[in-house]
């Protein structure tokens, strides 16, 4: 694509020159630059992209996008001058350029964005399950392209048909995001669902995604190490709904006050869902069971009773958000419920680890006070025979410290026995983090400080008796532990499996 044609979508400051040449690709990371690439020099939080311009030119960049004009000549690896394009905002420019370079893929796919503090991953997985189920039931031998599944982009993985890629970020940088959407469009995927983080919104990664719908789960304090305060965090989330057009849908939680805040700031058609406050899509919980929840769901004049394969009220909300989104996607309530019934827990979200033991072990990504409370309430709602809840958790280092005693207090109230341990301490001493968590705990009788996470998991599982519930919280699907300057392999699930195998072996 000619540089001159591509940059017509930008507001260019200064003169245009050296633009009549083709570019083979776009990069904002100099390590990814190849011959005939355009390099966007983003000034990030830690690094200034301008310092990487020499490396980009050496690798063959033929055009450089900056926010300030560079007076020194820019010479590419072929000893020819490179074009310099000066813009007001390099992040916005990267988004616009990527959108057009990859052929505006979100105009070929119906994209749903899911944002909120908690529940994004589970909600996207439920939406995918519903859409895939509906798609399978409508397959036609004369239309094999319909066999392509719903695309998914999120915290755990990126899914493009049968292709699965490990996720580097919850919401990829705009160039990677547009490339993924283009790949989906190329194999005739018609719908995609993605998680949208507050950082991604502020960093303009999704500015040029044409969303069919946007879903709001809930809002509680998080990422306050990145956002200056809760109001700043809420404003960041509102950017998704402010970007929606009049032909889009804003699917909002009627039971969260932030829903009204977003409703006032969107041009999209608002669709409400709720349990306490009845919305367009409403739900009454009939019974919480150890491995499912019986509910009655209503939309318009249609009401259906369903046994959802999810645990806890927080997952009822996630399911309801997914249902409301699929209703505006044109699916019937009966079809939607069939799709949910085929859903299996998202990896690391109250995921059972079952090796045949007579008690339950769950791993969960809960790493905020609200998420930990939701997971513990879910287990409390399904208690049987006076069983205990044994909890293993910690807090990450170099992150929001205010949540530490709050999480300790929640654990103290809702669990019977606690192991406070390591969870990505980064540059902080694990013992210091544990001490801050312990400030929220009223009694030390049920509380063990065990800085070694593997040992803490083994001890908790060894302590479990029949029908007890062990919750290992904080890391969920993650397979790495960040300590100091090291990143080492670590999986809660694999450690739990090993501990269970040892217990079962010793019993036999």
N, C-alpha and C positions, 0 to 999 in steps of 0.2 A: 504494500500500500504506500502511495506517495506521502511523504511527510506533509506536503502542502495540503493534500486532501484531508489528512487526519486532523491537522491542527485547525482546520476551519471551524471545528466545534468549540474551540477555545476563544477566550477573550485575550488577545495578544497585546502586550505592551511593547512599544518600540517597533522597529522595522523588521520586515521579513526578508530573509536571505538564505541561500543555500538549501532551499526546501524542495527542489525538484529531484528528489532521489527516493528510492524505495527503502522502507525499513522492514526488517525481517521479524522484529519482535520488540517488546517493551519490557523494561526492568527497572525496579527501584532499588534493587540490591546489586551492587557492582559485581558480586560473585556470579550472578546469573546472566551477565551481559555476554552476548556473542557478536559475531561480525554483523554489521549493519543494523544494530539495535538502537533504539531510542532509550536514553537513560534519564529517569526523573530523579533529581537530587533532592530528596525529602529531608527537611530539617526536623529530626525526631527528638524525642525526649532526652535521649542520651547521646546520640551521634548526629553530626551534621553531614548530610549527604554530599555537600559540596566538596568535602575532603576526599571523597571517593571518585571524583570526576577523573583524575589522572588514570586511575585503574580502569575505569569504564572506557576511556579513550584508547588505552593500550589494548583492551580486549576487542576493539573494533566498533565502539559506539560512533554513530554518524550524526547524532543529534542529542543535545543536552537540554533538559528543561530545568530552569532555576527560577527563584523568586527575585534574584538580584543579578544585574548584568555583570558578567565577568569580562574585564577589559583585555586580559591576556588572550592571545590566540589559542583556540581549541583545535588541536591537531589529532586526527584519528590515526589508527595503526597503519593505515595505507598512505600516511604522510599528506593527506588531504584535509582541508579545513572542515571541522564539524559545525553543524548549525547550532546556534544557541537560541532557545525559545524562552522568553521571560514571561512569567505568569504571576498572578497575585497569590495563588495558593497551590502549591505543588501537590498536596494530597487530593484536592479537588480535581486538578488536572490529570492526575494518575487515574482517578475514577472515570472521568469523561473519556480519556484516551482509550482506556481498556475496554469500556463499554462499546465504543465504536470500532476499535480494532478487531474485536471478536464478533462483530456483526450484530450488536444489540440483542444478545440471546434471551434476555428476560422478556422480550416482546414476543418470543416464540413459545415460551413456557409460562404456565400460571405458577408464580412463585408465592409461597406463604412464608412470612417471617414471624418467628415467635420470640418475644422478648419478655423480660421480667427477672426478678431476682432468683427465684427457684422454680423448678418444674419445666424449664425449657426443653431439656433433653427428653424427658419422659413424654411431654406433649408432642414433640416432633415425631417420636417413635410411634405414638398412638395414631397420629394423623397418617403417617406412612402405612401403618397396618390397615387402617380403614380404606385408604385409597387403593392399596395393592389388592385387598380383598374384593373391592368393588370392581376393579379392573379385571381380575381373574374371572369373575362371574360373567363378565361381558365379552370374554374372548371370542374371537371369530376366526375360524380356520382360513378365511379369505383375507384376514387382516392380521398377519403375524406380528406386525410392528407394535400392536397393542400389548404384546407380551412384555414390553419394557416396563420396569417397575418405577415407582416414584423415586425421584432423586432426593438425597438427603445430605445436608451439610451441617455439621455440629461438633460438639465437644469431643465425642468419642471417635468418630470416623466420618469419611465422606463416601457416599454410595452413589455410583453412577451405573444403573442397570446391575449387572453381575460383578462389576468392578468395585473393589473396596480399597480405599486409600486411608492410611493413618492420618488423623487430624493433627495439624501443627498448631492451629488456633481454633477457638470456638467459631469465630467468624473470620475467614481468611482475608488477607489484604485484597484490595479491589481487583488487582490484576489477576490474582489466583482465583478469586471468586468468579469473575467474568469468564475465565478460561474453563472453570468447572461447569458453569451454566451452558457455555457453548458446546462442551463435550456432550452434555445431556441432550441439547437440541439436535446435535448431529446424529444421535441414535433414536430420535423421535420420542424421547421422553416428554410427556405433556404436562407433568406437574412436578414441582420440587418444593421441599419444605426445609427451612434453615433456621438455626438459632442466630439471633442478632444480639450481640453484647453491647453494653453501654460504651465501652472503649471503641468498638468498631463504628458506632454512630458518631462519636466525637471525632474520630479519625477519618470520617467520610468514606469508609470502605464500601458502604451500601448506597451511597448517594445516587448512583445511576442504575440501581435495580428497580425495575417497574413491578412493584408488588401487587399481586392480585388481592391479597389480604394480609393483615398483620394481627397477631394474637398477643394479648397481654395476659400474663399469668398472675403475678402479684408483685408487690414492691415493699421491700424492707431494707434497712441500711446494709450496704455492702460496697466494696471497692472504695471506701472512704480514704484509702491511701492514695487513690488515683483522683477521685473527685473531691473537691474542697469541702463539700458538706452534702447532706441528704438532698437538699433542694437542687444542687448542681447535678446530682445523680438522677433525680427525677426529670430534670430538664433534658438530660442526655437521652433518657428513654423516650421522651416525648417526640424527639426528632423523627423517629420511625413513623409515628402517626401523622405528624405534620407533613411528611413527604407524600402521603397517599393522595391519589386523585379522587375525583367524585365518583368514578366508576369502580372504586376499590371498596373493600370492607374492613372495618376496624372491629375486631372481636374482643370485647372488653369484659373484665370481671366485675360484676355488679356488687360483689361483696368486698371489694377493695377500693378505698376512697380515691386512690390514684386513677381509677377508671374514669371518674367524672372529670378529672384534670385532663386526661388524654382526649376524652370525648369533646371537650371544648376547643381542642387544638387540632382537630382533623376535619378535612372536607369529605372524608369517606362516609359511606353508610355505616352507622354504628349498629352492631349486633351484640346484645347483652346476654351473658350467662350467669347463673347464680344458684346458690343453695339457700342461703338465708334470705337474700333479696331476689325475688323471682325475676327472671329476665325473659328474653325471647326463647331461650333454651333454659329449662329449669330442671332441678333434680331433688327428689326426696330420698334420703337414705333410709332403707328399711332395716338392714342388719349388716353389722361388720362381722365377717368370719375370719378365721386364721389365714385363709389363703385367697379370699375373694370378698366382694362387697355387693350386696343385693340392693338395687336402687330402682326407682321409678323415674323415668325421664320423659319430659313433655316438651313438645314444640308445636305451637298453634293448637289445633284440636286433636293432635295425635299424642298419645301417651303409650309408653311401652315399659314393661318390667324386664330388667336384665340382671344377670349375675355376672358382674364384671370381674375379670381375673386380676384384680388389683387390690392392694391392702392400704387402708387408711384414708382419712378424709382428704388429705392433701392430694392424693392420687385421684380421688373423685373429682376434684377441681380440674386436675390435668385432663382427665377424660372428658369432662364437660366442655372445656375449652376446645378440645379436639373435635367433639361432636358439633359444637356451634360453628366451627370453621368448615366442617364438611357439609353442614346444612347449606351454607351459602355457596358451597361448591356444587350444589345441585343434587346431592344424594338424599335418598329417603331415609327416615329414621331407622326403619327396620334393617336396611342395608348397612347403615353406620354401626348399629349394635352388633351385627354379624361380624363386622370387621374388627371391632374391639374385642370380641370374644376369642378371636384368633391371635390377639396380642400377647406377647410374652414380655416380661419385665425388661426394660432397657438395661444394658450392662451397668452394674454398679449402682443401681437405684433400687434399694430394698431387694437386692438380688439374693436368692437363697443359695446357700452352699450345702448341698445334700449328698452325704456319703453313706446314708443309711442309718444315721444316728437317731436316737429317740428324743432329741431336742432340736431347736431351730437355730440356724446361724444365718445372719444376713450381713451383707456388705452394702454400704451406702455412701454416696458422695457428700453427704451433709457436712458442710464446712462453715456454715453460718449459724447464728443462734436460731433463726427462724426455721432453717432446714433441719437442724438437729431436733428442735421441738416437734416439728411435723412428723419426723420419722419415729420418735419416741411415742408420740400420741397415737400413731398408727398401731404400734405394737401394744400399747396399753389398751386400745379399743378391742384387740383380739385376744386378750388374756384368757386362759382357761385353767381351771384346776389350781388356782393360786400360784401359777408359775412365776418365776422371777425374770427380770430383764437385766442382763449383764452387759455393760457398755464399755467399749474400748474407743477412745477418741483423743484428739489433741488439737492444736491450732498451728497454722503455718507461721514461720518466722518472716520478718520484714514485711508484714502485712498489718492490717487494721488491728491494733492492740486492744481497742475498747471492747471488742466482742469476746475477749477471753474470759473474764469473770462472768459475763452474761451466759456464755455457754456452760461454764461450770455450774451456775445456779440452775439452769434448765436440767442439766444432767442429774443434779442432786435431787430435784423434785420428781423426776419422771423415771429414773432407773433405780434398781435395787442395789447394784454394786458397780463400782466404777474403777476402770484402769485408765489413768491419764498418761499419755505417752507422746511419742515423737510424731510429727506430721510435717515433713518438709521444713525443718528449722532454718534452713538457709544459713545466714551469717550469725543468727542468734544461738545462744546456748540453750539446749533443750530444757535443762533444769529451770532456767529463768522463765521460759514460756509456761511450763507446768506450774510454777509458783504463782503466776498471774491468773491462770485458770482456777487454781485452788482457792483464790480469794473469794470466789463465788459459791464455794461449797461450805455448808454449815457444820457438817460433822465429818470427822476423819475415820470413823469406824468402817465405813463402806467404801473407802477411797484408797486406792493404791497408786503411788507414783512410780511408774516404770518407764524410764527413758528409752529403753530398747523396744521398739514396736513389735518385733517378732516375738519377743518374750511375753509381752503384754497379751498378744493374741493367744498364744499357747496357754498362758495361765487362765485367761477367761474361759476358754473352751474346756480346759481341764476341770474347771469349777462347776460347769453346767450339769444340771440334773434333768431328769425326764420332764419334758414339756417346757423347759426354760427357753428363753430367747436371748441369743447372743447377738448384739449389734456392734459391728466394727465400722466406725464412721470416719469420714474425712477424706478418704482417697478414692473409694469406689472403684472405677474402672482403671485407675492409674497404675502404671507398672514401673514407676521410678520413684526414688526417694532422694531429695536434694538436701545434702548436709554439707555446710561449709562451701567449699568450691567444688565438691564432688556430686555427680549425679549417678546413682547406683541403681541397679535393677531391684525392684521390690514390688510385690503384688500381695495385697491383703487376701485375695481369693486363694492364691497358691499356698500361702502360709496357713490359712484356715484348713485347706484340704489336707495338708501335711499333718497338722495337729489332729484333725479328725481321724485320719488313717492310723496314726499312732495309738489313739484312744481305742479305736475299734479292734486293732491288732492285739492290744494288751488285754482287752476284755475276752478275746477269743483264745 
